[in-house]
């Protein structure tokens, strides 16, 4: 994928929608990117924790440990979307589109960054609140 054009707007939206599975890394660096392959496991493990909690209830301690993984992966990929979107066009083109003509981003990347900021902040706050509540319940001996 060295000669292919990589859109900053598309990279931002891929990170926003499928970043927790590493899709943004695969878009930018190809399927041989080792960092991209590290994303699905914690995301799917966190989803398994959500499934356990839905099936077994809020007292399932394994779910307490697994669910924050999902929250951290989602918050991290929202941060990646924000970084992609706020990268200046000149720097983006020099890094990802050096062989081709310069491209200018439009409003799509702005809306992607706004949505990533809202979702990322919400997910991060929810993850911290959930983890803190479960930790204090555990330390107080409440199930």
Phi, psi and omega in degrees: 000020185291327183264356183282146177287136178239115183280132176293321179296313180296319178298320178298313182288326176294318176297323180293316187269315185234020183294329182293346174260003178086010185297327179293324178293319179293324178296317184277325189240357179088174184284353177271004180288114182293329179293325179297325181284349178275347183285317187295323186298307178294328178295312180291327176295318176295321176296324175297322176296320177297317179298317178299318181294322178294324182277318188257349180097179185284352181274358181286111185288330177296322177297326178301324182279324187279323185299319178299336175300317178297315180299318179292322178293318179295316179295321179296320180285334172293323175297319177298319178298320179294316180297316178300312184294328182269357175293128179302145182304320181297316180291320178299312181295322178295325183276317189250342183226043186296329185278341186254184178288157180289142178238146180249133179282154179248207183287340180301320180289327178295313179295324176297318179294318179298313180294319178296322178295316179294311181294316181298317179295317179296315180294318180296316178296319179295321179295316179296317180296315180297312181296317179297316179298313181295322179296314182290326174296318180294315183290335178272353180083014179269132179258000000 
